[in-house]
Amino acid sequence: MYIALDLETTGLNAKKDKIIEVAAIKIDLDGNILDEYYSLVQPHLKLPEIIIHLTGITDDELVGAPTIEEIKDDLANFIGGLPVLGHSIQFDLNFLNANGIETNPLFLDTFELAQTLLPNEASYSLEVMSEKYQLPHSNKHRADDDTRVCIELYKMLIERMKSISGKSNQTIREILNKSDWGWKESFLKFSGLNPSNDPQIKSPTENLPKESPKLQNKLQETFISNENVIIESHHGSVNDLAKILIQTQRPTILSTPTPSTLPSSEYLAHLQHPGRYICESRLKDFLNKTSFSNDDSRLLIKVILWLENTQTGEKNEIIVGKKEENSWHHISAISHLFEQNCKNCFYTQAFRKAESIPLVVIHPHLLVENIVRKGKFLPTKKHLAIDSIETFEQIAAKTLTQWFSLNNLLAETSALENDEVNAAFEIFFGLMGIFIEKNADHNAFASQIVLNQTHSDTPEWKNLIASLQNINERLNALPSSTSQTLLLSKFNALKKSLSLNPAVLSWMMVSFEGDPLLKACPVEIARLLKQEIWSKATSITGLSHYGQLEESFQFLKKRLQLPKEMNEISLAKQETEQTDKVPFKLHADLPHTKSPQNLQKTVERILSLDLKTDAFLIVNSVKSIQQVHERLEKPFKDQEILLLSQGMTGGMGKITQRFIKTPQQTLIIGTERLFEIMLANEAAKKIKTLLIHRLPFLPPSHPVHEYENKQLNDGFREYSLPRATLRLKKFLYLFLTKCTPQMIHALDPRFENYDRYFMKSLPEEMIMA
């Protein structure tokens, strides 16, 4: 038997917030209800408006309700020693435990089970899952109804277990016999009872981009002349590049941030980093372990089911959760960086195909990582084509920035099963935390410190280096193995990051979760690109969508150190329909962004716009999302406008799915990342209005940003301003090409400042309102 349970609370912090509603239902393994417990709970505080809006529970309803102290004995007796089942149930257990109600350490999370058996869902929120699979869920965010729909989801997932095929079922049972995962009992009872031959997992696909005849004609001309060229096209896509490359049969590496938009064929091969392929040989070795953690078990079951259907073995076909990354690391083909490839490994097959076919499509990450791995990742091709070249510097910086934390080092050590090595790393990161506490600038972008030679004289630094030497001795004393080689590679990179080499920018910081991190990045990224990529290509073709500033690519070419003689072509004006220009309205009369009145006046302005269409408000911080959401929530509810705010009404996947499903007029509030995710869906066509809350300047104290500024005579004019303008052009480009644009509102009163630099860069498709 299990106890299905859900709580409603005044907030997310179990130590500070209070329980206001509890529902617990006793069920058998088949999901049949045996007994029930329910109660409202008096928190002795006024409910936050967002909780009233989310749950529908009011302060008046809680008058006369018992306190948690008054019901906790009855609730504890009802739960007894039974395992607790729920959706993201750890949240509820934290609240129970914080209020003195102990529970069985074995729990069953339907969120985890759904991720395992339905690995390609866009969102795993209970609300989205119940809508998609038509599970009865009339009173969302009420404890009793959420508990009942969770039971229905459990029963549906049990049916999925029953459909697992015989071969996979046997392997799954062998895995679970070495595991204490909460779902072990359910799998052992139900798995394979009604096997199905239907594929459970399908590869994600994307719509093929539209084609631009103007761009294709221009590409054909440049390919014939074999010249280096960068072309601006607002309506062209990577599909245009691929089509002409296939026609001309040029041996080319095509780099694009969206490789999955191009389907594989006899003329086109995909290639990824070896760490993004499953290696069946390593999987076989990993399955021989004597025991599996919960994370191991979840991932292994997911992978076993996936292997029945995959043709490519590519990681992007399934969703590997954050907690499962360590387990994936041990079954991926990443070991092929240091040892001979398996003859029939998915990675080996992909690389052989890439060698034999003229056109190879990759993500820019792989092109940059190929520098670090001395050309091992890519077959030799004469020509290079780069889609979305304006994003290449940012991707290169991200790829070349290494980061080290205790968790990602312990991921490397787990296969060694050496407690002394684990303890040595724990001591090292503990000392790093002390170093950060003593030396960091806590008023910076994050609690961080950029390392330099002056730190080498501090006692905290000397303790760090001594700890590093201790780890070095322990690692070199380990028996030689693939795991030891991978760990040594990671550790040597860590040592280099702490060498205080002037060619490397290294910094320490505290993560969002409060853990110490070390990051390092080469200071001359552009020089590396020129030396290791551009100089080795017979020709370079760059496709830009919004990279021109003041009708020139000079900023982009300088930042990337592209060939100076690289020809520049713009098709933007030819592609623009003069009759379809989108109004762009400035709100320059709003108070300055640093004024205490700015927030309230901005909200009042949004309300005064009387929005009649679905809209997206793009903001640059989580704090801004919370501030705007809290002020818009009630008036929008009165106007029957749905407000979907990142982190407030759900995560990115949940918000996207809710927007896709709802017929209600909606305002979405989110960051650049949510904007990109949202616009990858066809539902983006519903968005007709864009509101820009702030000019998209980079955080002022990010270490790489600070370093870049210091290298220039006028860092703001030469670096910060152009970078912010490119980010703004990106927002506008995505809106103009992915949505149904009718209106753009600029809510930052500084838009006309800086000698109208931003205004001069607005696309041809826009007109001042």
Protein Blocks (a to p, Z undefined) as FASTA:
>chain_A
ZZddddddfbjblklmccfbdcdddddfkopafbdcdddddehiacdfklmmmnopafkl
mgopacfklmmmmmmmmnmmadcddehklmmmmmmmmnopacdfbdcdfklmmmmmmmmb
fbfcfklmmmmnopacfbghifklmmmmmmmmmmmmmmmmmmpcfklmmmmmmmmmmccb
fklmmmmmmgoplccfbdfbdcdddddddddfklmmmmmmmmmnopacddddfkbcfklm
mmmmmmnopacddddfblmlpccdfkbccdddfklcccfklmmmmmmpmbdcfklmmmmm
mmmmmmmmpmnlpaklpccdfklmmmmmmmmcklmmmmccdfklmklmmmmmmmmpmbac
ddfklmmmmmmnnoplpccdfbdcdehkllmmmmmmmmmpccddfklmmmmmmmnopakl
mmmmmmmmmmmmmmmmmmmcfkbmbdcddddfklmmpmklmmmmmmmmmmmmmmmmpccd
fklmmmmmmmmmmmmmmnopakbccdddddfkopacdddddfblmlmmmmmmmmmpfbdc
dddfklpgghiaklmmmmnopafklccddfklmmpcfklcccddddfkbccfkbmklmmm
mmmmmmmnopabdcddddfbfklmmmmmmmmmmmmmmnopacddehklocfklmmmmmmm
pmbdcdddddfklmmmmmmpmklmmpmbdcdfbacddcfklfklmmmmmmpmblmlmmmm
mmmmmmmmmmmmmmmmmmccfbdcdfbfklmggholmmmmpcfkbccZZ
